[in-house]
């Protein structure tokens, strides 16, 4: 499995920005599908954004136009730039690494994002 370490969470006012980072300890980063998920209290974990090895990305509807996922294969790092944050974005954000159709599916420890005035 892949070890993932997230950073960049914190507290911000509505309308503010944060950038999350996730560093993967692996030699196969370039072939991993990297995703950011979030889980708010009392809710199921949901996919926020995903980056595939071929460079394509997709987002959940609620963050389109506000969040951007990107990856740096040379640094084994995936980022989530979050702009125009809303209170409903408050959650623990988790980094995920997987190779579809295989057993490789790893999670980071999570980082708290709180959006509040």
Secondary structure, DSSP 8 states (H G I E B T S, - for coil): --EEEEE--EEE-TT--EEEEEEEE-S-GGG-EEEEEEE-TTS--EEEEEE-TTS-EEE-GGGTTTEEEEEEGGGTEEEEEE-S--GGG-EEEEEEEE-TTSS-EEE---EEEEE--
